[in-house]
Amino acid sequence: MKIAEARQLMQFRAPVLSRRQRVLNHAFNVEEYRRAAKRVLPASIFDYLDGGAEDEVTLRRNRAVFDAWGLMPSWGPVSGPDTGTTLLGSHSELPLTLTPTGATRLFHPEGEMAVAKAAAKAGVPYTLAGLSTVSMEAVAKNNPTLQRWFNFGLGQAPQARDEKLERCRDAGYNTLIVGVDTRALGSRERDLHNGFTAPPALTLSTLAEITLHPGWWVGFLKSAGISFPNLDPVSAEPTAISPSMWQEILGHSDAGSGWNDLQALREAWSGKIILKGCVNPQDVERAADIGLDAVQLSNHGGRQLDHMLSPMDVLQECRQRVGDDLEIHVDSGIRRGSDVVKALALGADACSIGRAYLYGLVAAGSPGVSRIIEIFADELRRTMTLIGVSSIAELKTKGADVIRDVRNATIELGHSEPRPEARHDAFAFAPQPSTPFAGATHDPPSVSPLPSVS
Ligand SMILES: Cc1cc2nc3c(=O)[nH]c(=O)nc-3n(C[C@H](O)[C@H](O)[C@H](O)COP(=O)(O)O)c2cc1C
């Protein structure tokens, strides 16, 4: 066969040399980005990102709960579908938010800035962690269109609290997320086994990891040292953190805070407040009673209390208790557009992703975070079309009509172990797919109490 003839039968494409581009070309879902992230990060950092508390029962349950619900399409015409929605009075392109994850520059040198850029581009809200490694002012300056939410710590003296609130207001953060699930730090046994320290200590095993993950180490050592510029109530000056301060921050507990602090915050802040980290319908009712705007049902992605219920276990009951009095957002284990559909059908207004966007960040920087959001958008649109709903409003109205509890179905539900490694993973020189990707388009101890570390 002549080359000209062979050409008609085959498509020749030059190999893609950039690792990042290979990931972007060949990873099609969150799990594939997770595997790509695992290749990039030193094992101890990956385990800190990926792992959960104790036996990781809750971590696994966070995925299994989604398998307990089946989708029930209804026949009829569908238009769009329109994924836009209103969250806390503002338009969001998707019923999706990016939840706070502290110390993001540990995972990628661009850290929170890269995440903020992708969220702004996608038109979805992003919550900057109290322990973020980039200042709230810098994020605001670089992303004027971003819906900016801030992860606010309770338990500060009134003056420090009010100064910090002013700082948030001045930087254009209109919504506070207050975490209530870090009265003690969860025991993450992967971290104990790895001897995980932040910043990473130079040991024999770290040296071995440098050999295995040179790219991450070069990025980490070349970028400015990790600091927490949002800890001080007033100043955006980065607070340099010594190893002993790291340990103090990581061991911090906010066990002393209670409903009075929340009530006082409500009185001091005229913007929106979201209570994050509860799964108890009584707490949700109480949040509504004191005039909060939303709750984010969460078990901290299984990183805190092992055996804690998952938001999906209590979502319907929470919605029944509070009616339309407050918004309900849900996080922990959201990995697919169909998860978002199931949560909205059971009464949520939005879902929030944590590890999913971090996998994208580690694997491919800001474009990786963008791609993760696109994957959610694409899966959400496809699932909505296939079940027969044209808008988020229609999905919420139909609610439990599009879903059935399949826990008692006769088939054995395996729980969500990751699928076997794909034959062509995101790092291999894999053939181009025949169909292109259809993506749619806590204060240093001397300054004030610490925000929750996670
Ligand atoms: C690496 C990492 C750091 C986190 N840091 C914080 C934090 O600073 N504040 C907070 O409220 N939650 C934090 N969380 C919890 C997330 O906000 C969220 O509840 C959780 O990641 C959701 O589960 P998912 O990762 O399965 O999506 C963190 C989670 C991870 C994975």
The ligand as an ORCA input file, in Angstrom:
! r2SCAN-3c Opt
* xyz 0 1
  C      -7.136     19.595     50.788
  C      -8.404     20.075     51.401
  C      -8.390     21.223     52.170
  C      -9.589     21.686     52.753
  N      -9.584     22.862     53.467
  C     -10.749     23.355     53.961
  C     -10.774     24.610     54.640
  O      -9.760     25.298     54.776
  N     -11.975     25.052     55.137
  C     -13.124     24.307     54.990
  O     -14.201     24.727     55.444
  N     -13.125     23.108     54.337
  C     -11.979     22.629     53.811
  N     -11.980     21.437     53.144
  C     -13.241     20.695     52.958
  C     -13.938     21.160     51.676
  O     -14.370     22.492     51.786
  C     -15.157     20.296     51.366
  O     -16.014     20.210     52.480
  C     -14.783     18.883     50.902
  O     -13.596     18.903     50.151
  C     -15.922     18.357     50.051
  O     -15.716     17.042     49.682
  P     -15.053     16.604     48.280
  O     -13.602     16.912     48.389
  O     -15.354     15.148     48.217
  O     -15.719     17.407     47.196
  C     -10.801     20.963     52.550
  C     -10.793     19.822     51.760
  C      -9.625     19.377     51.171
  C      -9.659     18.166     50.290
*
